[in-house]
C-alpha cells in the first residue's frame, strides 16, 4: 500500500517518544522496538518500520487505524494478532525468546 509523505509523517508521529532521543530520528513502536524515521520501508535495517493497520479487517487508511511498527513485528501481525517478535534491549532491538 502506498502512503503520501504526509501520511507517513503522521503515522511516525504516533510512535512513542523516548527521553534523551531526538523524536525526529528515533522512536519506539507499540512492542517497544526501536524504529528510525529514515528507515521507513527498509527491511534490511533492524530499525526499519512499516505502517500497520491496527484492524486489518477494517480496510481503511484512517489515521486512527494506523500505527508504526518495526518491520518484523508488522510482518508477524499480518498473520494474526499483534505478536511482539522484536523488542528493545538498551539501544538495540532483539528477538524475544
Secondary structure, 3 states (H helix, E strand, C coil): CCCCHHHHHHHHCCCECCCCCCCCCEEECCCCCEEEHHHECCCCCCCCEEEEECCCCCCCCCHHHEEEEEHHHHHHHCCCCCCCCEEEECCEEEECC
